[in-house]
Amino acid sequence: MTRLALIAHDEKKDDLIEFVQEHEAQLAQYELIGTGTTSGRLMDETDLEVEAQASGPLGGDLVIGGEIAEGRLDGLIFLRDPLTAQPHEPDVSALLRICDVHNTPLATNLASARYLLEGLESEA
């Protein structure tokens, strides 16, 4: 089964929720994992189950990175806020780097997220 991670910085959470609601039928076919507040909001505002990890600054980004390193994720949608400094930026950078190292599809904005989902759908 396809396994996808969903993460969003605070200023991008509403965008991710709206995106997920638009694609809920497709995402319902996948195993979903996400970080803290993002997972909670997704489960509150959709009918999807999302395996919740700690929030990003508390290690959730690192847990998702571990999933990628062990080959357990097929993709990552991480809507980042490029205009706000993040206190856990080293963890964010490590997560993006591990996607590159393991050739894991990564979307960091809504346009690339749409393409990522199209790619996953075409592989099914």
Short mmCIF file of the C-alpha atoms (twelve columns), coordinates in Angstrom:
data_MODEL
# 
_entry.id   MODEL 
# 
loop_
_atom_site.group_PDB 
_atom_site.id 
_atom_site.type_symbol 
_atom_site.label_atom_id 
_atom_site.label_alt_id 
_atom_site.label_comp_id 
_atom_site.label_asym_id 
_atom_site.label_seq_id 
_atom_site.Cartn_x 
_atom_site.Cartn_y 
_atom_site.Cartn_z 
_atom_site.pdbx_PDB_model_num 
ATOM 1   C CA . MET A 1   0.000   0.000  0.000   1 
ATOM 2   C CA . THR A 2   1.182   3.528  -0.750  1 
ATOM 3   C CA . ARG A 3   2.434   5.357  2.354   1 
ATOM 4   C CA . LEU A 4   2.581   9.164  2.292   1 
ATOM 5   C CA . ALA A 5   3.732   11.719 4.870   1 
ATOM 6   C CA . LEU A 6   1.928   15.037 5.327   1 
ATOM 7   C CA . ILE A 7   3.570   17.966 7.131   1 
ATOM 8   C CA . ALA A 8   2.908   21.715 7.149   1 
ATOM 9   C CA . HIS A 9   4.407   24.655 8.962   1 
ATOM 10  C CA . ASP A 10  1.898   26.707 10.975  1 
ATOM 11  C CA . GLU A 11  1.322   29.308 8.252   1 
ATOM 12  C CA . LYS A 12  0.682   26.530 5.696   1 
ATOM 13  C CA . LYS A 13  -1.592  24.218 7.700   1 
ATOM 14  C CA . ASP A 14  -4.808  25.726 6.286   1 
ATOM 15  C CA . ASP A 15  -3.441  25.272 2.753   1 
ATOM 16  C CA . LEU A 16  -2.627  21.623 3.438   1 
ATOM 17  C CA . ILE A 17  -6.056  20.967 4.970   1 
ATOM 18  C CA . GLU A 18  -7.768  22.452 1.916   1 
ATOM 19  C CA . PHE A 19  -5.515  20.461 -0.429  1 
ATOM 20  C CA . VAL A 20  -6.198  17.220 1.441   1 
ATOM 21  C CA . GLN A 21  -9.947  17.874 1.423   1 
ATOM 22  C CA . GLU A 22  -9.790  18.359 -2.367  1 
ATOM 23  C CA . HIS A 23  -7.926  15.045 -2.770  1 
ATOM 24  C CA . GLU A 24  -9.527  13.096 0.072   1 
ATOM 25  C CA . ALA A 25  -10.842 10.277 -2.130  1 
ATOM 26  C CA . GLN A 26  -7.358  9.508  -3.464  1 
ATOM 27  C CA . LEU A 27  -5.652  9.953  -0.083  1 
ATOM 28  C CA . ALA A 28  -8.158  7.593  1.557   1 
ATOM 29  C CA . GLN A 29  -6.475  4.790  -0.411  1 
ATOM 30  C CA . TYR A 30  -3.092  5.489  1.219   1 
ATOM 31  C CA . GLU A 31  -1.513  4.989  4.608   1 
ATOM 32  C CA . LEU A 32  -0.889  8.492  5.925   1 
ATOM 33  C CA . ILE A 33  1.589   9.692  8.526   1 
ATOM 34  C CA . GLY A 34  2.202   13.204 9.761   1 
ATOM 35  C CA . THR A 35  3.580   15.377 12.481  1 
ATOM 36  C CA . GLY A 36  1.755   16.587 15.604  1 
ATOM 37  C CA . THR A 37  -0.738  19.367 15.084  1 
ATOM 38  C CA . THR A 38  -0.957  18.776 11.346  1 
ATOM 39  C CA . SER A 39  -2.116  15.172 11.858  1 
ATOM 40  C CA . GLY A 40  -4.643  16.213 14.467  1 
ATOM 41  C CA . ARG A 41  -6.132  18.905 12.287  1 
ATOM 42  C CA . LEU A 42  -6.285  16.600 9.271   1 
ATOM 43  C CA . MET A 43  -8.176  13.989 11.269  1 
ATOM 44  C CA . ASP A 44  -10.506 16.641 12.733  1 
ATOM 45  C CA . GLU A 45  -11.273 18.226 9.376   1 
ATOM 46  C CA . THR A 46  -11.417 15.138 7.115   1 
ATOM 47  C CA . ASP A 47  -12.495 11.514 7.406   1 
ATOM 48  C CA . LEU A 48  -8.898  10.322 6.996   1 
ATOM 49  C CA . GLU A 49  -6.776  8.449  9.510   1 
ATOM 50  C CA . VAL A 50  -3.296  9.897  9.897   1 
ATOM 51  C CA . GLU A 51  -0.649  8.184  12.007  1 
ATOM 52  C CA . ALA A 52  0.418   11.016 14.280  1 
ATOM 53  C CA . GLN A 53  3.997   11.568 15.338  1 
ATOM 54  C CA . ALA A 54  5.409   14.296 17.577  1 
ATOM 55  C CA . SER A 55  5.355   17.852 16.282  1 
ATOM 56  C CA . GLY A 56  8.263   18.783 14.014  1 
ATOM 57  C CA . PRO A 57  10.254  20.745 16.597  1 
ATOM 58  C CA . LEU A 58  9.837   17.896 19.098  1 
ATOM 59  C CA . GLY A 59  11.295  15.253 16.790  1 
ATOM 60  C CA . GLY A 60  8.449   14.462 14.410  1 
ATOM 61  C CA . ASP A 61  10.477  15.567 11.385  1 
ATOM 62  C CA . LEU A 62  13.230  13.177 12.441  1 
ATOM 63  C CA . VAL A 63  10.764  10.289 12.794  1 
ATOM 64  C CA . ILE A 64  9.486   10.930 9.262   1 
ATOM 65  C CA . GLY A 65  13.109  11.068 8.077   1 
ATOM 66  C CA . GLY A 66  13.693  7.676  9.679   1 
ATOM 67  C CA . GLU A 67  10.704  6.273  7.787   1 
ATOM 68  C CA . ILE A 68  12.239  7.548  4.546   1 
ATOM 69  C CA . ALA A 69  15.692  6.168  5.398   1 
ATOM 70  C CA . GLU A 70  14.161  2.744  6.022   1 
ATOM 71  C CA . GLY A 71  12.254  2.793  2.718   1 
ATOM 72  C CA . ARG A 72  8.823   2.927  4.331   1 
ATOM 73  C CA . LEU A 73  7.517   6.074  2.614   1 
ATOM 74  C CA . ASP A 74  6.523   6.558  -1.008  1 
ATOM 75  C CA . GLY A 75  6.438   10.346 -0.795  1 
ATOM 76  C CA . LEU A 76  6.363   13.442 1.377   1 
ATOM 77  C CA . ILE A 77  4.204   16.536 1.092   1 
ATOM 78  C CA . PHE A 78  5.783   19.177 3.311   1 
ATOM 79  C CA . LEU A 79  4.243   22.610 2.856   1 
ATOM 80  C CA . ARG A 80  7.004   24.825 4.201   1 
ATOM 81  C CA . ASP A 81  6.737   28.477 5.122   1 
ATOM 82  C CA . PRO A 82  9.684   30.003 3.240   1 
ATOM 83  C CA . LEU A 83  9.134   33.454 4.768   1 
ATOM 84  C CA . THR A 84  9.400   32.551 8.451   1 
ATOM 85  C CA . ALA A 85  12.521  31.340 10.231  1 
ATOM 86  C CA . GLN A 86  11.936  27.969 11.879  1 
ATOM 87  C CA . PRO A 87  13.613  27.136 15.192  1 
ATOM 88  C CA . HIS A 88  14.057  23.530 14.039  1 
ATOM 89  C CA . GLU A 89  15.516  24.425 10.626  1 
ATOM 90  C CA . PRO A 90  18.357  21.879 10.982  1 
ATOM 91  C CA . ASP A 91  15.739  19.116 11.307  1 
ATOM 92  C CA . VAL A 92  13.855  20.456 8.282   1 
ATOM 93  C CA . SER A 93  17.061  20.518 6.243   1 
ATOM 94  C CA . ALA A 94  17.875  16.965 7.304   1 
ATOM 95  C CA . LEU A 95  14.416  15.798 6.255   1 
ATOM 96  C CA . LEU A 96  14.744  17.381 2.811   1 
ATOM 97  C CA . ARG A 97  18.244  15.938 2.431   1 
ATOM 98  C CA . ILE A 98  17.127  12.395 3.324   1 
ATOM 99  C CA . CYS A 99  14.472  12.632 0.597   1 
ATOM 100 C CA . ASP A 100 17.235  13.458 -1.888  1 
ATOM 101 C CA . VAL A 101 19.523  10.713 -0.595  1 
ATOM 102 C CA . HIS A 102 16.805  8.062  -0.923  1 
ATOM 103 C CA . ASN A 103 15.212  9.468  -4.097  1 
ATOM 104 C CA . THR A 104 11.876  9.939  -2.316  1 
ATOM 105 C CA . PRO A 105 9.376   12.211 -4.057  1 
ATOM 106 C CA . LEU A 106 9.057   15.496 -2.142  1 
ATOM 107 C CA . ALA A 107 6.559   18.329 -2.588  1 
ATOM 108 C CA . THR A 108 7.135   21.597 -0.749  1 
ATOM 109 C CA . ASN A 109 4.347   23.675 -2.314  1 
ATOM 110 C CA . LEU A 110 0.831   23.085 -3.630  1 
ATOM 111 C CA . ALA A 111 1.872   22.869 -7.283  1 
ATOM 112 C CA . SER A 112 4.421   20.132 -6.633  1 
ATOM 113 C CA . ALA A 113 1.983   18.381 -4.269  1 
ATOM 114 C CA . ARG A 114 -0.523  18.075 -7.115  1 
ATOM 115 C CA . TYR A 115 2.149   16.550 -9.343  1 
ATOM 116 C CA . LEU A 116 3.230   14.163 -6.599  1 
ATOM 117 C CA . LEU A 117 -0.335  12.872 -6.201  1 
ATOM 118 C CA . GLU A 118 -0.730  12.553 -9.979  1 
ATOM 119 C CA . GLY A 119 2.459   10.497 -10.077 1 
ATOM 120 C CA . LEU A 120 1.332   8.234  -7.250  1 
ATOM 121 C CA . GLU A 121 -2.035  7.738  -8.934  1 
ATOM 122 C CA . SER A 122 -0.443  6.829  -12.258 1 
ATOM 123 C CA . GLU A 123 1.743   4.192  -10.556 1 
ATOM 124 C CA . ALA A 124 -1.270  2.489  -8.962  1 
# 
